[in-house]
Amino acid sequence: MRFQIRHLLMPALALPLLGAAPPRPKGPCDLYGAAGTPCVAAHSTTRALYAGYNGPLYQLKRASDGKTLDIGIVQPAASPRPDAGGYADAPAQDTFCARTLCVINRIYDQSGKGNHLLQSPPGPLFPGPAKGGFDTQPIADMAPITISGHKAYGVFIMPGMGFRNNDARDLAINDEPEGIYYVIDGTHYDSGCCFDYGNSSTNGRAVGTGTMETTYFGTATAWGSGAGPGPWIMADLEAGLFSGYNGKQNAGDPTIDSWRFVMAVVDGGGGNRWDLRGGNAQKGGLTTFYSGIRPGSRTNNSYYPMHKQGAILLGVGGDNGNGSAGTFYEGVMTTGYPPEATTDAVQANIVAAQYEVPRLNLSRVTTFAPGTSQLVTATFTNTTGGPATRVRLSLAAPAGWTVQASGGTSAGSDTPVAPGASVSTVFRVTSSRGTGAGFLTAKAEWVTPGEGRMKSDTMPTRVRNVLPVKINEVRLGTSTNPTDQFIELYNAGSTSADLSHWTLVNTQSQWAPVRLAALPAGTKLASGAYYLLGLSGSGLAAPASPGATTIHVRSITGFSQGEKVDIEGETRTIVSLGTAASAPTTVFIPVSTGPWLTVPAGASNLPVTNASGFAVGQKLGIDMGGQYEVATVTTVGKAATQSTLALAAAAGATNIKVAAVENLTPGDSLTIGTGAHKETVTVKSAGSGGSSGSGIDLAAPLRFDHAAGVDVSDVGTGIRFTPATRFPHASGDAVQALGSGLTLDRPLVGTHEYGAAVQAEAPSTVGYQGPPAPNQWFGGALSGKAGSLALVDATGTVVDALVYGSQQSSSSGNGTITSPELATLEGDQGKGGCIVVVPTPIGGAGRSRGRFPNGSDADSNCTDFQTQAAAFLPFGAAAGASNIRTNSVTGFAPGQKILIDIGTDVENAVIATVGTPGASTVRTGIAAGATVVPIASGMGFSAGQTITIDSGVNQETAVIGSTAFGRGGGSITVTAPLRLAHAAGAQVSGSGITLTAPLSREHASGAQIASGLPTPGAANQY
């Protein structure tokens, strides 16, 4: 009876608790604060990092209308079941971004210091690929997860993306102690520099060893590594990634290859010490990989004492090296060196937050042609912590499409799905007969026992239903003529395609998208046919209206007075030849204190990065590709200045030494320093620059002490113009001096847009050279280095796109992605991203990138496009030779026809056999018995390769054991001692390529070899 009474009383005692919302859990910053090492920066897109934080986590920006939305925190609730809240309000994001694309515009600082993370401004050496040289912004829905059983989103960084705050407050500087951690995706990484989070320079420059302190995750090996193949947790201390005391491989830093969520910790400062720790963010504790003194500090002072600068970055290196990839969920920075027990407690807090994989996944969907079908798999993973019942999966498609799963339009599991288990359904999706773009949206529904109500989650993915017309071949120029560019379209469909009013959109890296060409009404492309566009000799640098007798052009090369020119079908004679438009500059970007200046509509002056090329009375163009407008220059003032103090300056000083003073004038306002020590002063008089110059006299004394190297900026007096702007403008908007242009013999009749083709009637040596003649000219040049090209149909749907850049490697700035919104349509952007790699240009007809077979398209820019193989002859080749030594044999095969040399020296040959690459010379003489061969350069050598050393009676062969190369040359270690001595200059080479017949002529050192030529307007040959 006593048991029965207790049994009845317990629920009664619990009833009041069921009606109350549970308290918010403590966050990592509560733990750091209690240890006396408070957070001074706290960033997360997934959860609150303090129990009491109720502000926004991050801000979205919507592509369709530019509107923004702050994503906040779900508050505690008592029902339908007790929920402590504290996680991100992902449903608000899903609603705001429904049927459009959103980017993460900023990540809010939860510490109260205002140290928010914003779009990273350009680094001088490594600008970003977005407008003005800013880094691109993460697409908001690419990293879904669950946390505490609820949906949230991480920050998916692709190469070229990054966040920064150079004007941060109260971070550790110099050798002051600090703690740093971040939680990241252990499966998303690459070898690029550098997926960092932490303390950095304040100006996007690499300002010396020991000026950074950040966490790093990836497989870069240029500065050091851990054990195994990687990825590794390391610390970026500027000019070096470290995993221990030395800058080489450290066996104590393991490869992290089995943790979906990774916790990485770097603590340091307050003396010659630092720690590197890491752990599985889902379970267990932290492991210390290194704890000890600073790298190299026994013999040098490169990293002790430290010279930290006190800015914050995410996803890039200190110099804005933005070739990295990774996914960020949360991270903090503290002042003070956190006790090990505290970081252990933070790890336990992160584990308790229950990071899990996304609850709903959809297999990657490629492009549909009208009326075609694809199989799409939706997968539900139970991350609820308990069994899920009545699981149902469904898929919604755009209007007119059909979706079919076994058993109807939805399917799932009638048996409970255990925690961590998954269930999948395959859907057959058939597109409509009409073209267009939209979203496939997967939906999962389930019931958690004990709650009784159905829960759901959704996941959208972009789809397009377009005619099978492809960007089939593109040449970005040759080594002798970078303007010899063409674009070839190809109809891979079985019927004719109407291309009326289709457009090509060109985005050069660092600039806004502009229309490259519009296809005329009535343009039809037969099945299997080609449509060729060639770059004209020049193009309009500003729109031309009816009645215009002066046109502004990007180039005047090849034009002359009295010559006839064609402007989109209107033929005119040049009366006078003026000047071409200058290369665009930008509205000034104050990288240390910005990152943006905003100029309201109605302005008649713009601060510019470079004032050269502007002239009073001439036109200027503002914001090409954006809210474009043209005005007339009335005054050319001084360009803005971004400089540094050449010497330290003490509070009270009225003279400062500035590295660059050329554009500083009396009355200018200078901004000195960043964060809490930032101040504005007025120039009284300007002298000479540098540490020994007369410096700048100030109108009033400095309020703060400033160290040497502190940032100094001045917006300058800029360019004044009339009429005033009709639109607002901001830092990074393009500003272009349009020059005096070409004066025509009579007015134009039609309207011609920016970028319209301007072609000389006489043959020209600039632009596309043919043959054959193009179907259409385009007037704006493609970037030869990085950019994107989109083919857009008359409804505005992207039919096909090419996103291109340099090869991803462990060097900063390689492989950046110019247009992420296009890249995600054209390839899986995991790891280092998927882009078309720009081939090294060669002479003659050059090299192109194209589809082979013609029209082949798997929506994978990194594999769909091929290029002609190319190499060169380091030693040249004599007439009659049947073997040639080359720097590379990649892409060459027996039976292949090749071209050797260019111009009048070109000859055809056929490959008989392909041997090994490599061609160099002995750098310094070597004696018989030596095992190390010093050589002038690497030239393709590799371990295990057989090489030939010297010639004639001194010739011998050897096998390479290992190689070591660097600036100034390298060395080859052979597996057995050499039999003979060899003098400096003796040849060292692989076996090269053997031809089926001797060469008919001599070819000089450096002559090129190519496997084929571009084929504009004809079938591709690779």
N, C-alpha and C positions, 0 to 999 in steps of 0.2 A: 504493500500500500504506500509505503514511504517512497518507493521507486516511481509509482504511478503519479504521485503528487509532484515529484521533481520533474518528471517528464512533461507534465502539464504546465508547470511554472516556467520552464526554460523558454518555450516559444513566447510566452507572455512577456518575459524579461527582454526578449530580443526584438519585440515589435517596435519599440521606439527607435532602435538602431536601423531597422529596415526603412524607416521614413526619412533618414538623414543621409545626405550625400557624404561620401568618405572624403577625408582631407586630401589635398594635392600632395603627391610624394615630393620629398626633397630632390633637388637636382644637383648635379656636379658642382655648381658654383656655390651652393649652400655648404657643401663639404669643404671646398677650398677656403671659403670665407671663415669657417669655424677653425681652420688650421692657421689662420693668420696670413694666408696667401690668397687674397681676393682676386676674382676675375676682373680683368680690365677690358676684356673683349669676350663675348659669348655669342656664338652663331649656330643656328640650327634651323633646318626647314622641317624637322620632324617632331620636335617637342620643346617644351619650356625647360630651361636649364637652371631655373630657380623655382622653388615652390610658390613664390609670391609673384612671379612675372606674369603679367596679363596683357602685355603689348603684342604687336604683330611679330610674326616670325620672318616673313618675307613678303615681297611685293611682286605681283604678276603684271605683265604688260601684254595686252591682247593685240594680235597682228591685224585683225580686221578693222579696228577703229582707233588703236593707240591708247585706249583707256587702261587705267591701272586699278588694281585691287590688292589691298593688304590681306594676307591670310593670317588669321589669328589662332587662338588656342581654344579647344573645346573645354568648357568649364565642368566641374564636378556635377554629377546628377545622382539622384536617389533611385530613379526608375527609368526604364523597366527593370533594370537591375543596377545595383550600386556601381558607379563609375567615377574614379578619381579624376578623370580628365587629364589635362596637361599636354595632350598631343595635338598635332596640327589639324586644322579643320579642312581636311581634304575634300569633303563634299562641296565646300564653297568654291574650291578651285575647279572641280568638275563642272559645276553649274556655269561659272563665269567663262570657262574655256570651251564650252560645248560647241561642237561643229566649227571650231577655228583653232588656230595655233597660238599658244602663249609662250612667253619667255619669262625667266626669272630676272626681274629688273634690279632688285637689291635684296640683300640679306641683312636683317636688322640686328643690331647689337643689343643683347639683353642685359648688359652690365650697367646700363644707365650712363655710360660715358659718351654715347653717341658715335661709337666707332663702327658705323654701318659699312658693309661691303658693297661697292658699286662697280659698274662696268669698268674694267681696267683701261686706263688711258695708254696711249702708245709709248713704248720704250724707244729711245732714239735708235738703238741697234735692231730691235725686234718689235716693230709696230704690229698691231693686230690687223686682221683682215677685214674688219668692219669699217664703216664710214668714218673717215678722219684718222684711221689707224688705230681706233679703239679695238679691243678684243670683242669677239662676238659673245652673245648671251645664251645661256643654256635653255634648250627647249624644256618647258616645265614638266611634261608628263613622261619623260624618258626613263625615270628611275623610280617607279612605284615600289613600295615595300609595305609591310605592316609593322606597327610598333604598338605594344600593349594590346595586340589584337585588333588594331584599327589601321585603316589605310593612311599612308602618308607618302610624300614624294621627296627623294633626294635631289642633289644637284649633279646632273650628268655633264661632265666636262669633256668636250671634244677638242682636238688640237686647234688652237686659235681662240679658245674661250678663256676667260679669267676675270677675277674680281680683285679689287684693290681699295685701300684707303691710305693714301699717302699723308693725310692730314689728321692722323689719329692722335688721341690724347692719352697720356699717363701710362704708356707702355714702357717696358724696360729699355733703357738706352745704355750704350757703352757696355760695361761689364756687370750691370745690375742684374740680379737674379730674376728668373722667370720660369714658369712652367707652361707647357703647350701639349695639347693632345688633339687628335681628330679621330673620328670614326668614319670609315670608308668602306667601299665595296672591294673585297679581296680578289674579285675576278675581273675587275676592270682596270687596266693599266697598260702602259706602253714604255718604250725606251726613250721617249722624248724628254727634253728638259722643260719644265720640272713640275711635277704634281705636288706642290708645296702648300703648307698652311703655316703662317706664323709671322715672325718679325723680320722686316725687310727695309730696304732703302726707301727714301721718301721721294724719289724722282724717276723711278724706272730705269736706273742705271746700275751697272755692276760697279760699286764704288770701293772695292777692295776686300781682301780676305778678312773674315771675322766680322763683317758688317751685317750679316744675316744670322737668324737662328730659327729654323722651321723644321717641321716634320716633312718627310718625303716618302712616297711609295711608288715603286716602279722597277724597271730593269735597266736603267742607264748604267753604263760601266765606264764612261769616259773619265770619271774622277775617283772611282773606287766601287766596291761591291761587297756583298756578303757571300756566304757559302752557297754552292749550288747554282742553278740557272736563274734564280730569282722568280718572282719579284721579292724585294727586300724593303724593310723599314729602315730608313736612314735619316740623317740630319743634313740639311742644306745650310752650310755655314758661310756661303758665298765663295765662289771659285773652288768649290769642293763639296762633294757629297761624301759624308763620313759615316762609317758604322763602327768606328773604334778609334784607337789612337793614331793609326797611320792611314794614309789615303789609298791604300791598296785593298786587296781582298782580306776581309776579316772573318775568320772561321766561326766566330761566336755569334754572327748575325745570320740566322737561318733563312732559307727560302720559305716564303709564306704562300703555300699553294693549296691549303685545305680549309681556309677560313672564309666563309661567305662575307662576314662582317669583321673588319679588322680595327682594333684599337691600337693607335701608335702614339707614343709619348716621347717627347724630348724636353728635358729639364736642364737648365744650366745657368751659370753665372754666379756672381758673388764670391769669386775666387776661382782657382784653376780646377774646375770640375764640371762634368756634365754626365747625364744619364740618357741611355737609349733603351726604351722598354716597349713591349708589345704584348698583345693578347687577343684571344678570340673574343669578340664583342658579344657572343651569344652564351658563352659558358667559361668557367674557370677563372684563373687569376692572370696576373701579368708576369712575364718573364723578363729579366734584366739581360739585355744583349751586351751592354757595355756600361760600366760605371767607373769613371776615372778622370784623368787630367785631359786637357784640351789637346787636339791633334797637333803633333809636332812641337809641343811646348817645351820639351827637353832641350831642343836645339834652336828654336826660333820663336818669334813673337807674332807669327801670322794669325794665330787663333787664340792667343792669350797675351795681354788682356783683349777681350772682345771690344768691338766698336759698333755695337748694334745701333740702328738708326731710328727705330720706333714707328715704322709704318706696318701695315697689315696686308698680306696677299693671300689669295686662294687660287690654286690651279695653275700658277705660273712661277717662273723664277724671278730673282731680284731684278734682272735686266729685261723683264717681260718675256723671257724665253718661253714661248707658248706652244711648243710642240708636244705637249703632254696630254694624257687622258686619265680619267679617274672619276669616281663618284663620291661626293661628300655628303655626310648626313649631319654631323655636329662637330664642333670644336671650340676650344676656349684657350685663352691666354691669361696668365696670372702675373701679378707682381709678387716677388718673393719665391724662394726655392721650395716647392711643396715637399713635405716629408713623404718618404716612400709609403708609409701607412696611409697617407691621404690619397695618393694615386691608386693604391690598392682598393681603397673604399670607392673611389670614382669608377674603377673598373667594375666593382660589384654593383654599383648604381646603374651602369650601362647594361650589364647583363640582366638586371631586374627590369629594365625598360622593355625587354623582350623584342629586340629587332628580329624580324623574320622576312622571308622572301615574299614577293607579291602574292596575293591571294588568287589573282586571275591573270592568266597569260594567254596571248593570242599569237599563233605562228605568224612569221613575216609574210605579208601579202605583197605580191608584185603587181605590175601594171596589167589591167584588163584591156583587151580589145573588145569592141561592141559585140555583145551576144556570146561571149566566151565564158568558160567555167574554170574555177580553181577550187582545190580542197584547202580548207582553213581549219586548224585545230584550236579549240578553246580548252584550257586546262584550269581546273579549280584545285588549289592546294589548301588544305585545311590548316590555317594558322590561328584558329580560334582558341586553342588550348584544350578543347574538349571535343567529343565526337560531334560531327555535323550530319544531320539527317535531311531527307527529302531534298537532296542537292539536285538542282536543275541548271542546265547551261543552255543559253539561247544566243542567237546572233541576229542583230538588226542591220539591214542594208539600206542604201538609198532607194528612193521611190523608183519603181519599175524594175528593180532587181529581184531575184528570187534566192531564197536560202532553204536548203533541204538537209535535214539530219535524219538518221535512222529513227523511225517512229514519229516523225513529224518535224516541226520547226525547232524543237528543243529536245534535249535528252539529258540524262544525268545518272544518278545512282539511287536506287531504292533502298540500298543497305547503308548503314552508317559509315561515314568516311572518318577514319581514325585521325587523331592529331598528327600532322606532318605528312599524311598520305595525300594522294592526288587522284583525280578522276578527270578523264578527257572525253571530248566529243568532236568528231570530224564532221564538218559541214561542207556541202557542195554549194558554192556561191556562183551564180550566173548573173552577169551584168546585163543591163538593158541594151536595146539597140541604139539608143541615143547616147552621145558622148557627154562627158561631164566629170565632176569630181565630188567626193563626199566622204563619208565615214562608215566603216563597219564598226559596230559597237557590240562587243561581247557582254553578256550579263550572266552572273552567277547568282543563284538564290539558294538559301539553305535555312534550316532551323537548328538552333542550338537547344538541346534538351534543357528543360527547366524554365525556358523563357516563353516558348509557345508561339512566338511570332516569327514571321518570315523575315530574314535579312537578305540584303543584296549588295552586289558590287558590280561596277561596270568598267570596261576598258575599251576606249575607242582607238582606231587606227585609220590613218588617211588612205584613201584608195582613189584611183583615177581610171576612167573608162575612155580610152582615146584611140584615134586611128593609129595604125602601126607605121607612122612616119618617124624616121630616126635621124638624129644628128650622126651622120655615118662616118665622116672623116673631117679632121681639122688640122690645118698647119698653122702654127703660131709664128712662122718666120724661119729664116735660114741664118747661118752664121755670117753670111755676107750681105743679107738683106732682111732685117727683122720685120719689114713691112710686107713681105711677100706672103700674105696670109689668105687663106680661103676656108670656107665652111661648105661642106657638102651634105645635103639632105637626101634621104633615100626612102622610097615607099616599099616597105617590106610586106605590104598587104596584097591580097589577090585582086583587088579592084582599084580603080582610079580614086585618088583623094583630092578633094577640093581644099586648097590652101588659101583661099581668099581671105585677106586681112589677118592672116597669121603673122606673128611677130617673133623676132629674136631679141632677147634681152641680155645685155652684156653687163656683167659686174666685174670690174677690175678690183683686185684685192686692194683695200684701203679706201675705195670710193663707192658711191651709191650706185645702184642699178640704173642703167639708161637703156632706152630702146635703140637697138642696133640697126634693125631693118624691119620694114613692114612689107609683106608680100602683096602684090597688087590684086585687086578684084579680078576674078576669072582665072586665077592661077590654078591649073590642074596638074597633078603629078600622076602619071600612069603607073600601074603596078610594075615594080622592078626598075623604075626610072630614077634618075638623079636630078637634083636641082642644085646648081652651083652658085655660091655667092663669093665675090672677091672683094678684097679691101681696095678702095679707090685711092688715088694719089693724095687726096685730101678729103676733108669733111667739114661740115658747118660746126663751128665752136659756139654758135648761138643761133636761135631760130631766125629765119628770114621771112618777113611779111610781104604781102603784095605791095608793089611800089618801091621796094628796096633797091637801091643802086650800089650799096656797099654790103659785102658779105664778110663775116668773120670766120676764119678757117683755122684748122689745127696745124696746117703746114702750108708753106708756099714753095717748097722744094719742087722743081720741075716746071713751075709756072713762069711765064714771061709776059711782058707788056705786049698787047696786040694779039695774044693767043686766045683761041676760043676754048671755053670750058662748058661742061654740061653739069647743070644742077638739077638732078632728078628730072631729066627730060627737057629742061629749058636751056637753050644754048645762048651764051652771051660771050662778048669779047671783053678781055681785060683792058681797061683804059689806063689804070695805074696799079702798080704792084706795091702794097704796103708791107706790113709785118704780120706774122702769124701770131696766134694766141700763145701765151706763155703756159708752161706747165702749171696746173692748179696748185694753189697753196690752200690753207685752211684758216677759218676763224680760230684765233689763238686758243690753245689748250693749256691752261696752267696746271701741269701734271702734279706739282707738289701740293697744291692747295685746292685744286678743282674738285672733280675733273672737268666741270663745265662752266663756261661763261654763257649767259643767256642775254640775247639782244632783242628787245621787243619790236614789234611792228612799228613803223614810223621812224626808225633810226636812219641817220644819214652818215654814220661812221661805223666801220668795223675794225676791230683789232685783228691783225693778221700775223701769221707766223713768218711770212716773207713778203717784203714790199717791193722787191725787184720786178721789173716788167710793167708796172703800172705807170700810166702817163696821163697828165691832166688833159681833159678833152676827149680821151678815148673811153671805150666802153669796158665795163667789167661784168662778169656773170657771177651770180651768187647761188650756191646750193644746187649744182647740176645733179639731176636725178631725184631731187627733193622738191621743195617749194621754190622753183627756179624763177629768178627775175634778173633783169638787165638794167644797169644804170650807167650814168656818165661820171667819170672821175673828176672831182673838182680840186682835190688836194691830195698829194702823196706824202704821207707822214712817215713816222718811224715804225718799223716792225716791232713786234713784242720780243721780249728777252726772257729766256729761262736759263739762269746761270747759278753760280755758287759763290760763297765767300772764299777768296783766295787765302785769307788769314783769319784767325779767330778775332772776334770783336767783343769788347767788354761793355757791359751796361754803362751808359753815360758817354760812350764814344760818339763823336760827331763826324768821323771819317771812317769809311769802310773800304777794304780792298776787295774788288769784285773781279772774277775771272774774265767776264765779257762785258764791256762797257760801250760798245759801238753805238747802240741805239738808245742809250740813256741820255736824257736831256733835262735841264733845270725845270722844276715843276712837276716832273713825273712822280707817281706814287710807286714805291717799291714795297713788295711783300717779302719779308725776311723770316725764315724759319717756318715751322709747321706746328700743329697741335697747340698745346698750352703756351708755347714760347713764340707763337707767331705774332708779328707786329707789322704795322704799316708805317713807312717813313716817307718823307718828301725830299727829293733831290734838290739841293741848293746849287751845286755845281758839279760837273762831271769832268774827271781827268782821264788818266790812262789806266789800263787794266792790269791784272796780274798782281802777284804778291809784292813786287817791287815798284809797281806803278803808283801814281799820285792818288788814285782811288776816287771815291765819291764822297763829297761833302754833303752832310745832311742838315736840314732846316731845324731839327730838334734832336736831342740826344737819344740814343737807344735805351729802351726800358729793360732789356734782357741781355744776358751773356749769350753769345753765339759762337759755336765752334767752327773751325775751318771746315769747308765743305757743305755748310748749311745752305739751303736753297734760297735763291733770290730771284724774284720774277717781276716783270714790268709789262703791262699790257701795251705800252707804246702809244703813239698818237694815231696809228692806223691809216686807213684809206677813207677819205670823205668823198661823197658822191651825191648826185641828184638824179631822179627824185628819191624821196625817202622810201624805205622798204615797205612793201605791202604785207609781208609775212614776218613772224618772229624767226630768229636764227640763233644758232648755238655753236659752241666750240666743236670743231671737226667738220662743219659745213664747208664745202669747197668754195673757194673764191678764185676767179680766173681773170687775169688781164687779157682782154680779147684782141689787142693789137689794132692796127689801122686797117687790116684786111685787104680785100680786093675790091676795086671800084670797077663797076660794069658799064658797058656802053648804053644800056637801057634798063628800065625797071623790070623787076620780076613780076610775073602775073600770079603765080600760085604762092601758097604758104608752104614753107619748108622747115621741118622740125630740126632741133638740135641733133647733130650727128648725121644729117643727110649727106649723101655722097656728092663730092665735087670732083669731077674727073676731067683731066686735060684731054683735048681732042687729039693732040700729037702723042706719039708713044712716050712713055715715062719710065724712068728707072726705079720709081718708088711705087709701093702698092703691089697688088697681085700682078704677076707677070705672064701667067698662062704658059702654054696653051692648056685647055681650050679657053675661049672667051666665056666669062661667067654669064649665067642667066640674069644676074642682078648684082649691082655694086652695093657695098655698105661703106659708110664714111668714118666710123669710129673704130680705132684700132683695138684689137684684143691685147690684153697683157700677155707678154711672153713668159711670165714667171708663175702667176697664180691668179685665179679668178673663177668665174662660172659663166656658163652660156645656157640659156633656157629657151626652148622652142615652145611658144604659147599659141593655142588655137584661138579662133575668133570669139569663143566664150570666156576666155581668160584662164583656161585650164592648161597647166604645164603638161605638154605632151611628152617631152623628153628633155634631159638636161645633162650637161657635162660640167663637173666640178673638178678643177685641176690645180696642181701645185707641185712642189718639189718632193723628192722621196723622203718618207719618214725615216729618221735615224736618231741617234742619241745626241745630235747637235741641236742647239736652240733654234726655234723658229722653223723647223722643217715640217712639212706635211700639214700646215694649217689649212683649215677648211673655210673657204670664203663665204659660202652660202649654206649654212647648216640645214635650213628648211628644204633646200633642194637636195642636199647630200643625203638626207634621211630617206628621200624617195628613191635615190639612186644607189643605195648600198647599205649594208649592215654597218653601223658606225661604232660597233664594239672595238675594244683595244685602241689602236692608233688611228682609226677612221679609215674610210674607203674613198679614195679619190683617184683620178686619172693622173699618173705621174708624167710630168713634162719631160720629154726626151731632150738630151743635150743637143742643141742645134748643130748641124753640119752644113758644109757648103753645097754648091750645086743646087739641086732641087730640094735639098733638105730632108727632113723627116716629118712624118705626120703621125697622128694617133687616129686609129679607125677601127671599125668593127670588122671582124672576119670570122665566118662568112658575112657578107654584106647584110646589115640589118639585125645581126645577132644581138639579142638584148635579154640579159637575165637580171636587169635592174641592179647591176653591180659595176659601178664605175671602175673599181680596182681590177676587174678581170675582163670586162667586155671590150676594152680598147687595147689594141696591139700597136706596135711600132716597128719600123725597120731596124734590124740589127745594125750596129755601127761600131767601128774600131778605127785605129790608125796604125801607121807603120813607124814605130819609134826610130828605126834604123834606115828607113827607106827600103828600096828594093831595086836590084839591077836588072837591066834587060836580059832576058834569057833565064831568069830565076824561076824555079817552079815551087819554091817554098818561101813563105813570107812570115816574119815574126811580128806578132801583134800584141797590143796591150790587153786585148780581151778576145775570147772566142765565144762569148755568150750570144746565142741566137743564130749561130752559123752551123750548117750541117752538110754532110757529103751530098753531092749532086746539086747543091744550091748554086744559082747564078749570083755573082756579086759584081759590084762596080768598084774599081780601084781608081782613086783620084777624082778630080772634077775638071770641068771646062774642057780645053783642048787636050789635056793630058789624060782624060778618062779612058779606061779600057775595060772590057768585059772579061770575066774569067769564070771558071766553074770549079767548085771545090771537089777535090778527090778525097782527102781525109782531113779531119779536124784534130789537132793535137792539144797542147797545153799553152796557156797564155803566159805573158811576162816578157818584158824587154827592158833592160837597163844596162848600166856600165859599172865596172869596178871603180869605187870612189877613191880608194888609196891602195897602193900596191900590196900584194899578199904573197907570203912565202909558201913554198911547198910544205905540206904537213899541216897547214892551217885548216881549221874547221869553221871559221867565221869569215864570211865574204861581205865586206862593206860595199854597199851599192848606192847609186845616186837616188833611186826612187823605187817604190814598191811595184808598180806596174803589173798587178795581177798575180803575183807569186803566192803560193800557198803550201802548207806542210804536206809532205808525201809526194810532191811533184818532182819529176826528173828535169834537170836543167842542163844547158850547155854553157860552158865557160870558155871564152876566148875563141880563137880560130886558127886554122892551119896546123902547124906542128905543135902549137900550145893548146890545142882544143882538148877538153875533157868533159865528161859528164859527171853529175853528182845528184844526190837525192836530198831534197830539203827536209830538215828535221823540224825547224821552227823559223819564224820570221819576226822581226821587230822593226817597225817603221815609225817615223815621226818627222817633225820639221827638219829639213836639211838632209834627208835621206834615211837610210836604215841599214839593216844587215840581215843576211841569210846564214843560218847555222846549218851545215850539212851533216849527214849521218856518218860520214867517214872522212878521214883527212884527205886533202887534195894531194895529187901526185906531183903537180907542177906549180911553179911560181907564175903569178899573173900581174902584169903592170896595170897601173891606173888607166882607165879608159877602155879596158878590154870588155867585150860584150858579154852579157849574162842574159840568157833567154830561155823560154820554154820552146817546145817543138813547133809551135805555130800552126799554120794552115798550109797544106800541100795542094797544089793546083793540078788539074788534069793536063794542062799544057803550059809551056814556058811563057813568061810575060814578053810582050813585044816591045816594050819601052821601059825606060828607067823612071822610077818614082822617088821623089825626094823624101827625106825624113819628115814625118808629120802628115804624109798623104793619107787620106781617109779611105776606109773600106765601108761599103754599105750593101745590105742584102737586097735592096730594092729602092724604088722611088715612090713618092706620093702619086696618087692617080686621081686628080680632081675630075669629077664628072664621069668617072668610069669605075669598074669593079676594083675593089681594094686588093692589093697584093702584099702579103706579109710573110 
